[in-house]
Amino acid sequence: MLPQFKYTTLTHTEDVQQLGYILEQCYVMSSGDSEIFLNRIGLENFRIIHQNQQIVGGLATLPMGQWWGGQRVPMIGIAGVGIAPEYRGDGVAIALMQHTLKELHTQEVPISVLYPATQRLYRKAGYEQGGNFCIWEVPTESIQIREQLLPIQPVIPLNHEVFHDLYQQQAKITHGYLDRNQAIWKGLIRPNGQETVYGYFIGSPEQPQGYIIFSQHSTEDNTILRVKDWVILTNAAAQTFWSFLANHRSQIKQVQWKSSVTDHLTLLLPEQTAKIRSHERWMLRVINVCKALEMRGYPPRVQSELHLSVQDDLLTGNNGKFVLSVANGQGEVTRGGKGELQLNIRHLAPLYTSLFTPYHLQLTGKLEATETALVAATQIFAGDSPWMANFF
């Protein structure tokens, strides 16, 4: 850690203004946009770093949860990492991340997630690829689903709170989904002053079976309906979701939505006309090995024991041997054991999230394990491909 850096919370008015100036440069914001961003997240959730009494960078911490194996694990999202251009390349960014992770470790936060502008920086801090963020696209005229099995009810005025319960029902069964911070909910409904957002319940208002939140956009040669958020809880809701979108075909050429790499909703489409338009991976960092492993859910019929050996050069409390005992969908961690599966804290992330199998991680040199440990890890960390519907 470089001694000339000072890490603090964001409290002084002049620091707020300076951080806003830095973020507007980093994220190509219009003048004043940073104030909206800072206020939406809350000043208390920002951390800044000084050099010689001058603020040189900062980031936002978003307290949330993330669903793993049907259980909510407390998580801190990292967003808005920004370093003043004249200080880039001087070690400011890694110092800022290391200070933040040490603070979170002291608070016993289990895991952290972020979207990387560059993987190299965050890998140095112990993050690794954890799951997927995909945007799909389909020509509206090719949807060809006409029968609307359920009513569609507009939500006016649009209020994100009415969607929370439905969202949580889907989140609990979706590997990697967020228990969203309020700032993310507000960003869905009121992203900026130039975009109109629409929301509809799928099914009766008293017992909806899903919802859709979207906006519409026009370019020189295309018209696009962008589904900003969706929840589908029944087959009837899935059919109605597609028929509702198909009904826009006279004015909308393309529909875009967020989903997993293998999207089950596309099974209802008559042809393989839906394509992934963009795909990137978010990164996860295990901050507290014991809490992360114990708070996660596991396959309910698996009863097994995994002997881990973990190396963490930054958060030394994570170093050592651990025994993960799994039964009835729950895990218990004790110190000690044989250390039959050895890995760096960074490479624990894709194992923890089920992004890659233990065999694939061994094949790419991310872990070393006995055959017994590989079999146990494969059973314990079996799960759907992890993804989330939010970018932050």
PyMOL commands that set and color helices and strands:
alter all, ss='L'
color gray80, all
select helices_A, chain A and resi 13-26+33-41+43-45+85-87+92-106+119-124+140-142+160-171+182-189+235-246+264-268+289-295+316-318+345-352+358-363+371-380
alter helices_A, ss='H'
color red, helices_A
select strands_A, chain A and resi 5-9+46-51+54-68+71-83+111-114+128-139+152-154+178-179+197-203+208-218+223-232+254-259+275-286+304-311+320-327+330-335+341-344+367-369
alter strands_A, ss='S'
color yellow, strands_A
deselect
rebuild
show_as cartoon
